[in-house]
Amino acid sequence: MSMSKISRFTSEAVPVAKNAVGERGEVAAPEEGSGFADYAVVSLHCLRVYLKKSYRESLDLLSEMPKILGRSGLRRPISRNTRR
């Protein structure tokens, strides 16, 4: 499955998850370590189901993304306007 499909799915799932749990202006992963926002947990669950992976496999995949971007010299996602 391509990363663009995963990104597109996530872009659609997050607003639905926020709506489902009630938008409270929460930060997805607060620095003080008080746990993930409800919408982040729901979004991750949706992504896990979409990918047909376990929670561990889903988190492993997501944790590798910054490393892949760094190794490729891409510190931030490429916008659609810069793709050729």
Number of C-alpha atoms within 10 A of each C-alpha: 6 6 9 9 10 14 12 10 15 17 12 12 20 19 13 15 20 19 12 12 13 11 12 11 8 13 13 13 14 11 9 6 7 8 13 15 18 20 24 20 16 19 22 20 18 17 20 17 13 12 13 11 14 12 14 10 13 17 13 11 11 12 11 10 12 14 13 12 14 11 10 9 9 12 12 9 8 10 7 7 6 6 6 4
